[in-house]
Amino acid sequence: MMQARGRLLGLGVGPGDPELITVKALRLLRESPVVAYFVAKGKRGNAFGIIEGHLQEAQTLLPLVYPVTTEALPAPLSYEQVISDFYDEAALEVAAHLDAGRDVAVICEGDPFFYGSYMYLHDRLAERYDAEVIPGVCSMLGGASVLGAPLVYRNQSLSVLSGVLPHDELKRRLADADAAVIMKLGRNFPKVRAVLAELGLAERALYVERATMANQKIVALDDVDPQSSPYFSLIIVPGERWQG
């Protein structure tokens, strides 16, 4: 008799505040014999910090350690190839547990399908194994809440933009947006701030680092140090207020 295979569980655990994990994600986390998490070498990771207090001794921890943490690699290395190979290997590690009949909960900061690393495992495994994804509070919603900034009013549309976009492309998309969230700042912050100034949006824009985390930081756009803007930061340009 063939052994039943385990389930792949993508658990969104929220943007940082441990109390923002959903009841369902917490239940499945506690029930899973294997808990996998993405992490940089030598780090615990934000997602792991959110759920660490809920783990039990009997659970197996499966850290999936990124080989690189920057897209700027010396030639002839290709970031795309290095990271693709890493996700292939991570999928094999997770699949070994699934084939042995063990459920694997892959935790993901924010939401698994919103810039979440889990999605790359899902792409590789979901066609072969039972998979369930539990949505989580994503960073832009955590950011809006701590900033006290309604994102969109009435019939407005929201654009979610990557700070990695080239200057002119970012400017074009932002100019066409009713409201916007700009993510993946870090080294891209000076370019993003310049675009906002060129469009006359700098005064409307709001900046937050590590929204909902214990070390959360809200500062004026002009006061942000371009050299220390972290990856876990975003800019919100709320829609024009509508008096309904």
Secondary structure, 3 states (H helix, E strand, C coil): CCCCCCCEEEEECECCCHHHCCHHHHHHHHHCCEEEEEEECCCCCHHHHHHHHHCCCCCEEEEEEECCCCCCCCCCCCHHHHHHHHHHHHHHHHHHHHHCCCCEEEEECECCCCCCCHHHHHHHHCCCCCEEEECCCCHHHHHHHHHCCCCCCCCCCEEEEECCCCHHHHHHHHHCCCEEEEECCHHHHHHHHHHHHHCCCCCCCEEEECCCCCCCEEECHHHCCCCCCCCCEEEEECCCCCCC
